Every structure is written in structure tokens, then in C-alpha cells.
């Protein structure tokens, strides 16, 4: 596999990761806009408050909004996508382990939460694996 093909595979994988991360975060903000806007009014440190004056339902809803939005894996996934994009542009190989880990995480998530776009993350992980496999490794000398 040539460098241009590897770069294209990694760019597709990174695009999928960025879209999944940014899409998840955006959707969480749109769905729970009242809770997110409330954080701005109470202060960002109030996203998951230790204040027990809130009702149990309001506190739980607030915590779920945080963990489904900015506390979720959406931000690290988008950042990983940006890193893979940058490494692909420089011609640096992304380890296959990163792809296998992403594919496994998204595969399990997709099975547990059906229907969901987790399976698109599995595709991104497998693209990283294919690009890493196509990198080729020089022959290593055997034990002496």
C-alpha cells in the first residue's frame, strides 16, 4: 500500500471520528439546552453540583446531561480524530493498536446501544488498522 492510500484511509478515519465526536456533543447540547443554559446561569462549576438543595430528579437530569455531553467520550474522540488527521498529513504511522481499541470500544457500544452511530466508529478504527498494516515493517533479524 502506498503512502497516498494510507493517508487517504487515515483522513477518512479521522473525519469519521471528528464528525462522531462533534455530532454527539452538538446533539447533547441541543437536546438538553435548558440544562446547559442553566450551567451558564449558575456557573460552570455547577454542571454536576454537590449542592443537595436540588431535587433528586433535577440533580439526576443535570448529571445525565453532563455525562452525555461534555463529560462523555465525544471530546476525546474528536481530539483523537484531529491527531490522526495531523499525523496522516505528516506521513506518521498511527499504531494499529489505536485502531483495534477504537473498533472494539465502538463495536461493544454499538451492540449495547442499538441503533446508534457507534458502528461508524468501528469503521474508523478498522481504517486505522488497515492503514497501519499497509505501512510495512522491515525484516527483523531473528535471535542469534
C-alpha positions as CSV (number, residue, x, y, z in Angstrom):
1,X,0.0,0.0,0.0
2,X,1.4,3.4,-1.0
3,X,1.7,6.5,1.2
4,X,-1.1,8.2,-0.6
5,X,-3.6,5.4,0.1
6,X,-2.6,5.2,3.8
7,X,-3.0,9.0,4.1
8,X,-6.5,8.8,2.5
9,X,-7.6,5.9,4.8
10,X,-6.4,7.8,7.9
11,X,-8.0,11.0,6.7
12,X,-11.3,9.2,6.3
13,X,-10.9,7.6,9.8
14,X,-10.2,10.9,11.4
15,X,-13.1,12.6,9.6
16,X,-15.4,9.9,11.0
17,X,-14.0,10.4,14.5
18,X,-14.4,14.2,14.4
19,X,-17.9,14.1,13.0
20,X,-19.0,11.5,15.6
21,X,-17.4,13.5,18.5
22,X,-18.7,16.9,17.4
23,X,-22.1,15.5,16.4
24,X,-22.6,13.8,19.7
25,X,-21.6,16.9,21.6
26,X,-23.8,19.1,19.5
27,X,-26.8,16.8,19.7
28,X,-26.4,16.6,23.5
29,X,-26.4,20.4,23.8
30,X,-29.4,20.8,21.5
31,X,-31.4,18.1,23.3
32,X,-30.6,19.4,26.8
33,X,-30.4,23.1,26.1
34,X,-32.2,24.1,29.2
35,X,-29.8,22.2,31.4
36,X,-26.7,23.5,29.6
37,X,-28.0,27.1,29.7
38,X,-28.6,26.6,33.4
39,X,-24.9,25.9,33.9
40,X,-24.1,29.3,32.5
41,X,-26.5,30.9,34.9
42,X,-25.3,29.0,37.9
43,X,-21.7,28.9,36.9
44,X,-19.9,26.2,35.0
45,X,-18.7,24.5,38.2
46,X,-22.4,23.8,38.8
47,X,-22.6,21.3,36.0
48,X,-22.6,18.4,38.4
49,X,-23.3,20.2,41.7
50,X,-22.6,18.9,45.2
51,X,-25.5,21.0,46.3
52,X,-28.2,18.8,47.7
53,X,-30.8,21.5,47.7
54,X,-31.9,20.4,44.2
55,X,-34.5,17.7,43.9
56,X,-33.3,14.2,43.1
57,X,-34.8,14.3,39.7
58,X,-33.3,17.7,38.8
59,X,-29.9,16.6,40.1
60,X,-30.0,13.3,38.2
61,X,-31.1,15.1,34.9
62,X,-28.3,17.6,35.4
63,X,-25.7,14.8,35.9
64,X,-27.0,12.9,32.9
65,X,-26.8,16.0,30.7
66,X,-23.1,16.5,31.8
67,X,-22.1,12.8,31.3
68,X,-23.9,12.6,28.0
69,X,-22.4,15.9,26.7
70,X,-19.0,17.4,27.8
71,X,-18.2,14.6,30.2
72,X,-18.7,11.9,27.6
73,X,-16.1,10.5,25.2
74,X,-17.2,12.9,22.5
75,X,-14.4,15.5,23.1
76,X,-11.5,12.9,23.3
77,X,-12.9,11.2,20.2
78,X,-12.9,14.4,18.2
79,X,-9.4,15.2,19.5
80,X,-8.1,11.8,18.5
81,X,-9.6,12.4,15.1
82,X,-7.7,15.7,14.8
83,X,-4.5,14.0,15.9
84,X,-4.9,11.2,13.4
85,X,-5.5,13.8,10.7
86,X,-2.4,15.7,11.6
87,X,-0.3,12.5,11.8
88,X,-1.6,11.4,8.4
89,X,-0.6,14.7,6.9
90,X,2.9,14.3,8.2
91,X,3.2,10.7,7.0
92,X,3.5,9.3,10.5
93,X,2.1,5.9,11.1
94,X,-0.7,5.5,13.6
95,X,-0.3,2.3,15.6
96,X,-2.7,-0.5,14.8
97,X,-3.5,-0.8,18.5
98,X,-5.2,2.5,18.4
99,X,-7.5,1.3,15.6
100,X,-8.2,-2.0,17.3
101,X,-9.0,-0.3,20.6
102,X,-11.3,2.2,18.9
103,X,-13.0,-0.6,16.8
104,X,-13.5,-2.8,20.0
105,X,-14.9,0.1,22.0
106,X,-17.3,1.2,19.3
107,X,-18.3,-2.4,18.5
108,X,-19.3,-3.1,22.1
109,X,-21.0,0.3,22.3
110,X,-22.9,-0.4,19.1
111,X,-24.1,-3.8,20.4
112,X,-25.2,-2.3,23.8
113,X,-26.9,0.7,22.3
114,X,-28.7,-0.3,19.2
115,X,-29.4,1.6,17.0
116,X,-26.6,4.1,17.3
117,X,-23.8,5.5,15.2
118,X,-21.2,3.6,17.2
119,X,-20.6,1.3,14.2
120,X,-19.3,4.2,12.2
121,X,-16.6,4.4,14.9
122,X,-15.8,0.7,14.3
123,X,-15.3,1.6,10.6
124,X,-12.9,4.4,11.6
125,X,-10.9,2.0,13.9
126,X,-10.7,-0.6,11.1
127,X,-9.4,2.0,8.7
128,X,-6.6,2.9,11.1
129,X,-5.8,-0.8,11.3
130,X,-5.7,-1.3,7.6
131,X,-3.5,1.8,7.2
132,X,-1.1,0.5,9.8
133,X,-1.0,-2.9,8.3
134,X,-0.1,-1.4,4.9
135,X,2.8,0.5,6.4
136,X,5.1,-2.5,6.1
137,X,7.8,-3.3,8.5
138,X,11.4,-4.1,7.7
139,X,12.6,-7.6,8.3
140,X,13.8,-8.0,11.9
141,X,16.7,-10.2,12.4
142,X,15.9,-13.4,14.4
143,X,17.5,-14.3,17.7
144,X,21.2,-15.1,17.5
